[in-house]
Amino acid sequence: MRSACTRKGFSIGEVLISSFVIMMGVVVTSNLLATSITSTTDGRNLVIASQLAQEGAELVRNVRDNNVVNGSLSFVGFPSNGSTRECSIDYASGLSCSSSTTLLRYDNGFYEHGSGEDTFFRRRIRISVSGSGEEADVESTVVWRRTDFPSNCTFGDRCVSTRSTLTTWLEP
């Protein structure tokens, strides 16, 4: 016969160990989720910044092409021969080498320097026209979550950059 005083259940040690194991599982899972969200956000920002940098270089190329199509010299509106300037460029306002605005705003699906909601992306276009005026080096740099442009642009610095060299064409 069994004694009426026998109790079934977990000891305090078993409860403490199982609670510890469950808490460790929750902490590790929370850490993994936080790391995953951070990595996803960083990846998203890298993709957007890369596209904005490429867009900047393409918009400068578009200005050069439109100059030629309209019968002007290729680099009209660019810095003078032998000089380097920092510029901004948008679809709406075009190339501006007199403006130092770098903050991009989001408006109706576009990132631009004009109106719209502030973002944490900044774009700088640096144009160097050769002394002969036959080539223009274009560097489009985009940073996010920072206000300065580092000299060495890396993903770790939250910075992406693209370079291209434009030449004159269809000119005598």
N, C-alpha and C positions, 0 to 999 in steps of 0.2 A: 504494500500500500504506500501511496505517496502521502507525504506530509502536507497538510493544509497550508503551511507557511511558506512553501516553495514559491518563489516569484520568478516569472519569466520576463526578460527584457534585456536592455543594453546596459552595460556598466558605464560609468562616467568617463572612463578612459576611451571606450569605444566611441562614444558620442563626440568627444573632443577630437579624436583622430579623424573621424568621418567629416566633422565640421571643417577641420583644417584642410582636408583633401578637396572638399567642395569649394571652399574659399579660394584655394590656390587655382583651381580650374576656372573660377569666375575671373580672378585677377589676370590670368594668362589670356583668357579669351578677350577680356576688355582691352588689354594691351595690343593684341593682334588686330582687333577692330580699329583701334586708334591709329596704329601704324598703317594699316590698309587705307584708311580714309586720308591720312596725310600723303601717302604715296600716290593715291589716285588724284588728289588735288594738285600735287606737284607735277604729275604727268600731264594733267589737263592744262595747267598754266604753261608748261613747256611747249605743248602743241600750239596753243594760242599765240604765244610769243614768237615761235618759229614762223608761223603763218604771217604774223604782223611784220616781222623783219623781212620776209620774202616779199610781202605786199609793198613795203616801202621801196625796195629796190625796183620792183616791177613798175610802180607808179612813176619813178624817176625815168625809167626807160620809156614809159608811155609819153612823158613830157617831151623827151627827145624825139620820139617818133612823130608826135603831133606837130612839133616845130617843122620837121622836114615835110610832112604832108601839106602844111599850110604855106610852104614856100620860104620858110625862114631857115637860118643856119641851125644846125643841130643843137647847139648849146645856148640858145637864147634863154635868158632867165637864170642861167647857171652862174656860179661864181666866175670872176674874170680869170683869164688864162694865168696859170702859175700860182693860183691861190687855192686855199682850202677853207670851206665854210661849213658851219653846222646849220642844217635846214630842217624844216618840217614839211610834210606833204600829206594831203588828203584828196579824196575823190572830188569833193566839192570845191575846196579852196585852191587846189593845185600846189605848186612848189613855192615855198616862201623861205628865202635865206636871210630875211631880216627879222624873223621871229625866233625867239628862243624857247617857245612853248614846246614841252615834250610830253606832258600828261595827255593820255588818250581818254576820251569820253565815249560812252556807249549810247548810241541813239539810233533807233529803228533798225537794229541789226548790224550797224556799222560802228567800227571804232574810228573816231576822228578827233581832231583838236578843237572843234567848235563847241556846239551845244550838246547837251545830253548828260547822262549820269556819270560822275567820276568813276574811274576804274583805278586799279593799282598798276596798270601798264604804262610805260613811258617809251617813246620811240624817238631816236635821234638819227637823222640822215646826215652823214658827213660826205661832202662832195669835194674832190680835188681835181681840178682841170689842169692838164699838162700845159707847160709853157707854150707849146706849139698850138694848143687849142684843138688837137686832133683826138684826144682821149680824155675821158673823165672816169676817175675811180670813184665808185659809190659804195659806201659802207652803211648798211642799215642795221642799227642796234636796238634791241628791245630789252628792257629790264622790267621786273615786276617785284612789287613789295620793297622797293628801295627808291631813293630820290637821286642817286648819283649813278654815273656810268663808269664801271671799273675799267682800268687799262687792259686787264686780261679778262676777257669775257668767257665765263664758264657757267655750266648749269649750276654748280655749287654756289656761284655768286648770283644766281637768279638772273642770268643774262644770256641772250643768244644774239648772234651777229651773222650777217651775210655780206659778202663782197661781190661786186661785179665791175667789169671794166666796159664802159660804153665807148664806141668810136663814132666818128662822123661818118655819114654815108649819104650817098646821092648828092654830094657837094662837089663843086668844080675843084 
